[in-house]
Amino acid sequence: MIKKEMIAMLLAGGQGSRLGVLTSQIAKPAVAFGGKYRIIDFALSNCINSGVDTVGVLTQYQPLRLNTHIGIGIPWDLDRNVGGVSILPPYEKNTNSQWYTGTANAIYQNLEYMEYYNPDYVLILGGDHIYKMDYEVMLKFHKANKADVTVATISVPIEEASRFGVVITDDTKRILEFEEKPEHPRSNLASMGIYIFSWPVLREALITLREQKACDFGKHIIPYCHGKKDRVFAYEYNGYWKDVGTLGSYWESNMELIDLIPEFNLYEEFWKIYTKSDKIPPQFVSKNAIVDRAIIGEATEVYGQVHNSVIGSGVIIEEGVEIYDSIIMNATCIGAGTKIYKSIIGENVHIGKKCEIGVGEEALNTWKPDVYSFGLATIGDKTIIPAGLKIGKNTAIMGETTPDDYPDGCLASGGTIIKAGEKY
């Protein structure tokens, strides 16, 4: 039997519905970030930088682009004969086949994978946060406290604490109380959804709670372990950590990368963020172009102006284009004379000439006001926008649109166009 000290189980099956049209065709961990990365790159890079060389990636929703991106794990040095990276989708079983119905249920359905490595410890991770963390330091904390379960925690503003699992600890960092998304939080120490379990404890909890519908770590496993007097500790993390679960936080964390001294540095030698890189030519900026405070991806051609923006690879920005405070993802083409303000534009989008995007007064989105807000115009992958249109703020567009979709050549602030047959 193969023996590994610690293996990682990376939950990457989430839809990320609060990212709206950005995740209509791909899983949230596969969404582009910072001009050259995908969100899952951060957790995978943390693993290899922390000496964790066996990672099971649990996929479910729209996994194609994620699977293609990870491949056999070469960029993260996870292409190994023993261990390495394994993609773990739900699969047919003899008795009954079922989708993963919760974070812990997904792990339970892969018990055999974990048993194969017979680890001392299992690290549970989400695939949808932006951060750098040395899991080895967290493991040392776990061992020093003879813990059964260690929950990574971070201090959050008390007004945001109700979005998280919240812990109350004693002086030794042992968890006295754990509340999942409390209405009136009594602490601002929030769970990051990162756990280290001693393997026998995790195995026993998963098997005991296997009949629990939609079994989840925050709602079921942690309270169960805590209830049976297991040693459950909080490991306090003090670095940069961003949950990019909303369009606003996704836009904000991309914009922070272009600060003069960014709080989150993507280019530190000692803690590299690895990603799948295709062999493509460098970016080209024409002599008449203006680029000011921006990240520009490889193979992108800039003939217009880019200000305070993050541009992916293979993007074409034609003459007379002006882009401000926006994210433009890979292989998108922006037609000549178009002006873009505070927008998120997906991959393989084609925007016609002389459009104006992200203009006018703000108005509440009439379809999903809780998703399409923050004053952003959001355009999903593979969308086509004809020439000469005006698009307002808090808007969402998805699909191959035609001039007929825009009365008076305009989509007013708060408006939405989702073409028939498109998912969202």
For each residue, the residues with C-beta under 8 A, 3 or more apart:
1: 116 118
2: 82 83 116 117 118
3: 117 118 119
4: 7 54 83 117 118 119 120
5: 119 120 121
6: 52 119 120 121 122 123 135 139 196
7: 4 52 54 55 56 83 114 117 119 121 122 123
8: 47 52 54 55 56 122 123 124 125 135
9: 55 56 58 107 110 114 122 123 124 125
10: 40 43 44 47 55 56 57 58 125 126 127
11: 14 58 103 106 107 124 125 126 127
12: 27 29 40 57 58 59 66 127 128
13: 27 58 59 60 61 63 100 106
14: 11 27 28 29 60 61 126 127 128
15: 23 27 28 61 62
16: 19 22 23 27 28 31 128 245
17: 20 23 371
18: 245 246 247 370 371
19: 16 22 23 28 31 245 246 247 250 371
20: 17 23 24 247 368 371 372 378 380 396 424
21: 24 346 378 379 380 381 396 397 398 418 424
22: 16 19 31 247 250 344 346 378 380 381
23: 15 16 17 19 20 26 27 28 31 62
24: 20 21 380 381 398 422 423 424
25: 62 65 380 381 382 423
26: 23 30 31 62 64 65 66 381
27: 12 13 14 15 16 23 30 59 60 61 62 63 65 66
28: 14 15 16 19 23 31 39 127 128 245
29: 12 14 38 39 40 43 66 127 128
30: 26 27 38 39 40 62 65 66 69
31: 16 19 22 23 26 28 38 39 244 250
32: 35 37 38 312 329 330 347
33: 37 38 39 41 130 244 250 253 254
34: 37 254 257 266 295 310
35: 32 257 295 296 297 310 311 312 313
36: 275 277 295 297 298 312 313
37: 32 33 34 41 42 266 273 275
38: 29 30 31 32 33 41 66 69 275
39: 28 29 30 31 33 42 127 128 129 130 244
40: 10 12 29 30 43 44 57 66 69 70 127 128
41: 33 37 38 44 45 273 274 275
42: 37 39 45 46 129 130 131 132 273
43: 10 29 40 46 47 125 126 127 129
44: 10 40 41 47 48 55 70 73 76 78 85 274
45: 41 42 48 49 76 132 271 272 273 274
46: 42 43 49 50 125 131 132 133 134 135
47: 8 10 43 44 50 52 53 55 76 78 123 125 135
48: 44 45 51 52 53 76 77 78 274
49: 45 46 132 134 271 272
50: 46 47 133 134 135 136
51: 48 136
52: 6 7 8 47 48 55 123 135 136
53: 47 48 77 78 80 83 84
54: 4 7 8 83 84 117 119
55: 7 8 9 10 44 47 52 73 78 84 85 86
56: 7 8 9 10 85 86 88 110 113 114
57: 10 12 40 66 70 85 86 87 88 127
58: 9 10 11 12 13 88 89 100 106 107 110
59: 12 13 27 63 66 67 87 88 89
60: 13 14 27 63 89 90 99 100 106
61: 13 14 15 27
62: 15 23 25 26 27 30 65 66
63: 13 27 59 60 66 67 87 89
64: 26 67 68
65: 25 26 27 30 62 68 69
66: 12 26 27 29 30 38 40 57 59 62 63 69 70
67: 59 63 64 70 71 87
68: 64 65 71
69: 30 38 40 65 66 276
70: 40 44 57 66 67 73 85 87 276
71: 67 68 74 276
72: 78 79 84 85
73: 44 55 70 76 77 78 79 80 84 85
74: 71 77 78 79 276
75: 274 275 276 277
76: 44 45 47 48 73 85 274
77: 48 53 73 74 274
78: 44 47 48 53 55 72 73 74 83 84 85
79: 72 73 74 84 85
80: 53 73 83 84
81: 84
82: 2
83: 2 4 7 53 54 78 80 117
84: 53 54 55 72 73 78 79 80 81
85: 44 55 56 57 70 72 73 76 78 79
86: 55 56 57 113
87: 57 59 63 67 70
88: 56 57 58 59 110 113
89: 58 59 60 63
90: 60 97 98 99 100 106 109
91: 97
92: 97
93: 96 97
94:
95:
96: 93
97: 90 91 92 93
98: 90 101 109
99: 60 90
100: 13 58 60 90 105 106 109
101: 98 105 213 214 215
102: 105 106 214 215 216 219 220
103: 11 106 107 124 215 216 217 218
104: 107 108 205 206 209 212 215 216 217 220 221
105: 100 101 102 108 109 210 212 214 215 216
106: 11 13 58 60 90 100 102 103 109 110
107: 9 11 58 103 104 110 111 114 124 202 206
108: 104 105 111 206 207 209 210 215
109: 90 98 100 105 106
110: 9 56 58 88 106 107 113 114
111: 107 108 114 115 203 206 207
112: 115 116
113: 56 86 88 110 116 117
114: 7 9 56 107 110 111 117 119 122 199 203
115: 111 112 118 203
116: 1 2 112 113
117: 2 3 4 7 54 83 113 114
118: 1 2 3 4 115 199
119: 3 4 5 6 7 54 114 122 199
120: 4 5 6 198 199
121: 5 6 7 139 142 196 197 198 199
122: 6 7 8 9 114 119 196 197 199 202
123: 6 7 8 9 47 52 135 139 194 195 196
124: 8 9 11 103 107 193 194 195 196 197 217
125: 8 9 10 11 43 46 47 193 194
126: 10 11 14 43 129 193 194
127: 10 11 12 14 28 29 39 40 43 57
128: 12 14 16 28 29 39 40 243 244 245
129: 39 42 43 126 192 193 241 242 243 244
130: 33 39 42 240 241 242 244 253 264
131: 42 46 239 240 241 242
132: 42 45 46 49 239 240 264 268 271 273
133: 46 50 138 152 194 237 239 241
134: 46 49 50 137 138
135: 6 8 46 47 50 52 123 138 139 196
136: 50 51 52 139 140
137: 134 140 141
138: 133 134 135 141 142 150 152 194 196 235 237
139: 6 121 123 135 136 142 143 196
140: 136 137 143 144
141: 137 138 144 145 147 150 233 235
142: 121 138 139 145 147 150 196 198 233 235
143: 139 140 146 147
144: 140 141
145: 141 142 150 172 173 174 231 233
146: 143 231
147: 141 142 143 150 196 198 231 232 233
148: 197 198 201 225 230 231 232
149: 195 196 197 198 201 222 225 230 231 232 233
150: 138 141 142 145 147 195 196 232 233 234 235
151: 165 167 175 178 191 192 194 195 222 232 233 234 235
152: 133 138 191 192 193 194 195 235 237
153: 167 189 190 191 192 234 235 236 237
154: 189 190 192 236 237 238 241
155: 188 189 190 236
156: 160 161 164 188 190
157: 160 161 188
158: 161 185 188
159:
160: 156 157 163 164 190
161: 156 157 158 164 166 182 185 187 188 190
162: 166 181 182 183 184 185
163: 160 181 190
164: 156 160 161 181 190 191
165: 151 178 179 180 181 190 191 193 218 222
166: 161 162 178 179 182 185 186 187 188 189 190 191
167: 151 153 175 177 178 179 187 189 190 191 234
168: 175 176 177 178 186 187 189
169: 172 173 174 175 176 189 233 234
170: 173 174 176
171:
172: 145 169 233
173: 145 169 170 233 234 235 236
174: 145 169 170 231 232 233 234
175: 151 167 168 169 178 226 232 233 234
176: 168 169 170
177: 167 168 186
178: 151 165 166 167 168 175 191 222 223 226 232
179: 165 166 167 182 185 186
180: 165 218 219 223
181: 162 163 164 165 218
182: 161 162 166 179 185 186
183: 162
184: 162
185: 158 161 162 166 179 182 188
186: 166 168 177 179 182
187: 161 166 167 168
188: 155 156 157 158 161 166 185
189: 153 154 155 166 167 168 169 234 236
190: 153 154 155 156 160 161 163 164 165 166 167
191: 151 152 153 164 165 166 167 178 218 222
192: 129 151 152 153 154 237 241
193: 124 125 126 129 152 165 217 218
194: 123 124 125 126 133 138 151 152
195: 123 124 149 150 151 152 217 222
196: 6 121 122 123 124 135 138 139 142 147 149 150 235
197: 121 122 124 148 149 201 202 205
198: 120 121 142 147 148 149 201 202
199: 114 118 119 120 121 122 202 203
200: 203 204
201: 148 149 197 198 204 205 225 230
202: 107 122 197 198 199 205 206 221
203: 111 114 115 199 200 206 207
204: 200 201 207 208
205: 104 197 201 202 208 209 221 224 225
206: 104 107 108 111 202 203 209 210 215 221
207: 108 111 203 204 210
208: 204 205 224
209: 104 108 205 206 212 215 220 221 224
210: 105 108 206 207 215
211:
212: 104 105 209 215 220
213: 101
214: 101 102 105
215: 101 102 103 104 105 108 206 209 210 212 220 221
216: 102 103 104 105 219 220 221
217: 103 104 124 193 195 220 221 222
218: 103 165 180 181 191 193 221 222
219: 102 180 216 223
220: 102 104 209 212 215 216 217 223 224
221: 104 202 205 206 209 215 216 217 218 224 225
222: 149 151 165 178 191 195 217 218 225 226 232
223: 178 180 219 220 226 227
224: 205 208 209 220 221 227 228
225: 148 149 201 205 221 222 228 230 232
226: 175 178 222 223 229 230 232
227: 223 224
228: 224 225
229: 226
230: 148 149 201 225 226
231: 145 146 147 148 149 174
232: 147 148 149 150 151 174 175 178 222 225 226
233: 141 142 145 147 149 150 151 169 172 173 174 175
234: 150 151 153 167 169 173 174 175 189
235: 138 141 142 150 151 152 153 173 196
236: 153 154 155 173 189
237: 133 138 152 153 154 192 241
238: 154
239: 131 132 133
240: 130 131 132 263 264
241: 129 130 131 133 154 192 237
242: 129 130 131 249 253 264
243: 128 129 249
244: 31 33 39 128 129 130 249 250 253
245: 16 18 19 28 128 249 250
246: 18 19 249 250 371 374
247: 18 19 20 22 250 251 344 371 372 373 374 376 378
248: 251 252 373 374 376
249: 242 243 244 245 246 252 253
250: 19 22 31 33 244 245 246 247 253 254 327 344
251: 247 248 254 255 327 342 344 374 376
252: 248 249 255 256
253: 33 130 242 244 249 250 256 257 264
254: 33 34 250 251 257 310 327
255: 251 252 258 308 310 325
256: 252 253 259 262 263 264
257: 34 35 253 254 262 264 266 295 310
258: 255 262 293 294 295 308 309 310
259: 256 262 263
260:
261:
262: 256 257 258 259 265 266
263: 240 256 259
264: 130 132 240 242 253 256 257
265: 262 268
266: 34 37 257 262 273
267:
268: 132 265 271 272
269: 272
270:
271: 45 49 132 268
272: 45 49 268 269
273: 37 41 42 45 132 266
274: 41 44 45 48 75 76 77
275: 36 37 38 41 75
276: 69 70 71 74 75
277: 36 75 298
278: 313
279:
280: 298 299 313 314
281: 284 298 299
282: 298 299
283: 296 297 298 299 300 301 302
284: 281 300 301 302
285: 289 291 296 302
286: 289 301 302 303
287:
288: 303 319
289: 285 286 302 303 304 305 306 317
290: 304 305 306 307
291: 285 294 296 302 305 306
292: 305 306 307 308
293: 258 307 308
294: 258 291 306 307 308 309 310 311
295: 34 35 36 257 258 309 310 311
296: 35 283 285 291 300 302 306 311
297: 35 36 283 300 311 312 313 314 315 330
298: 36 277 280 281 282 283 313 314
299: 280 281 282 283 313 314
300: 283 284 296 297 311 312 313 314 315 316 317
301: 283 284 286 315 316 317
302: 283 284 285 286 289 291 296 306 311 317
303: 286 288 289 317 318 319 321
304: 289 290 317 318 319 320 321 322 323 334 336
305: 289 290 291 292 321 322 323
306: 289 290 291 292 294 296 302 309 311 317 323
307: 290 292 293 294 322 323 324 325
308: 255 258 292 293 294 324 325
309: 258 294 295 306 323 324 325 326 327 328
310: 34 35 254 255 257 258 294 295 326 327 328
311: 35 294 295 296 297 300 302 306 315 317 323 328
312: 32 35 36 297 300 315 328 329 330 331 332 347
313: 35 36 278 280 297 298 299 300 330 331
314: 280 297 298 299 300 330 331
315: 297 300 301 311 312 328 329 330 331 332 333 334
316: 300 301 332 333 334
317: 289 300 301 302 303 304 306 311 321 323 328 334
318: 303 304 321 333 334 335 336 337 338 353
319: 288 303 304 336 337
320: 304 336 337 338
321: 303 304 305 317 318 334 335 336 337 338 339 340
322: 304 305 307 338 339 340
323: 304 305 306 307 309 311 317 326 328 334 339 340
324: 307 308 309 340 341 342
325: 255 307 308 309 341 342
326: 309 310 323 340 341 342 343 344 345 358
327: 250 251 254 309 310 343 344 345
328: 309 310 311 312 315 317 323 332 334 340 345
329: 32 312 315 332 345 346 347 349 381
330: 32 297 312 313 314 315 347 348
331: 312 313 314 315 347 348
332: 312 315 316 328 329 345 346 347 348 349 350 351
333: 315 316 318 349 350 351
334: 304 315 316 317 318 321 323 328 338 340 351
335: 318 321 338 350 351 352 353 354 355 387
336: 304 318 319 320 321 353 354
337: 318 319 320 321 353 354
338: 318 320 321 322 334 335 351 352 353 354 355 356 357
339: 321 322 323 355 356 357 359
340: 321 322 323 324 326 328 334 343 345 351 357 358 377
341: 324 325 326 357 358 359 377
342: 251 324 325 326 358 375 376 377 393
343: 326 327 340 357 358 376 377 378 379
344: 22 247 250 251 326 327 376 377 378 379
345: 326 327 328 329 332 340 349 351 357 379
346: 21 22 329 332 349 379 380 381 382 383
347: 32 312 329 330 331 332 381 382
348: 330 331 332 381 382
349: 329 332 333 345 346 379 380 381 382 383 384 385
350: 332 333 335 383 384 385
351: 332 333 334 335 338 340 345 355 357 379 385
352: 335 338 355 385 386 387 388 389
353: 318 335 336 337 338 387 388
354: 335 336 337 338 387 388
355: 335 338 339 351 352 385 387 388 389 390 391
356: 338 339 359 389 390 391
357: 338 339 340 341 343 345 351 377 379 385 391
358: 326 340 341 342 343 375 376 377 391 392 393
359: 339 341 356 390 391 392 393
360: 390 392 393 412 413
361: 392 393 413
362: 375 393 394 413
363: 392 393 394 412 413 414
364: 369 373 394 414
365: 368 369 371 372 373 394 395 396 414 415 416
366: 369 414 415 416
367: 372 396 416
368: 20 365 371 372 396 416
369: 364 365 366 372 373 394
370: 18 373
371: 17 18 19 20 246 247 365 368 396
372: 20 247 365 367 368 369 376 378 394 395 396 416
373: 247 248 364 365 369 370 376 394
374: 246 247 248 251 394
375: 342 358 362 393 394
376: 247 248 251 342 343 344 358 372 373 393 394
377: 340 341 342 343 344 357 358 391 392 393 394 395 397
378: 20 21 22 247 343 344 372 395 396 397
379: 21 343 344 345 346 349 351 357 383 385 396 397 398
380: 20 21 22 24 25 346 349 383 396 397 398 399 422 424
381: 21 22 24 25 26 329 346 347 348 349
382: 25 346 347 348 349 399 400
383: 346 349 350 379 380 397 398 399 400 401
384: 349 350 399 400 401
385: 349 350 351 352 355 357 379 389 391 397 401
386: 352 389 401 402 403 406
387: 335 352 353 354 355
388: 352 353 354 355 409
389: 352 355 356 385 386 403 406 409 410 411
390: 355 356 359 360 409 410 411
391: 355 356 357 358 359 377 385 395 397 410 411
392: 358 359 360 361 363 377 395 410 411 412 413 414 415
393: 342 358 359 360 361 362 363 375 376 377 413 414
394: 362 363 364 365 369 372 373 374 375 376 377 413 414
395: 365 372 377 378 391 392 411 413 414 415 416
396: 20 21 365 367 368 371 372 378 379 380 416 417 418 424
397: 21 377 378 379 380 383 385 391 401 411 416 417 418
398: 21 24 379 380 383 417 418 419 422 424
399: 380 382 383 384 417 418 419 420 421 422
400: 382 383 384 419
401: 383 384 385 386 397 405 406 417 419
402: 386 405
403: 386 389 406 409
404:
405: 401 402 411 417 419
406: 386 389 401 403 409 410 411 417
407: 410
408:
409: 388 389 390 403 406
410: 389 390 391 392 406 407
411: 389 390 391 392 395 397 405 406 415 417
412: 360 363 392 415
413: 360 361 362 363 392 393 394 395
414: 363 364 365 366 392 393 394 395
415: 365 366 392 395 411 412
416: 365 366 367 368 372 395 396 397
417: 396 397 398 399 401 405 406 411
418: 21 396 397 398 399 422 424
419: 398 399 400 401 405 422
420: 399
421: 399
422: 24 380 398 399 418 419
423: 24 25
424: 20 21 24 380 396 398 418
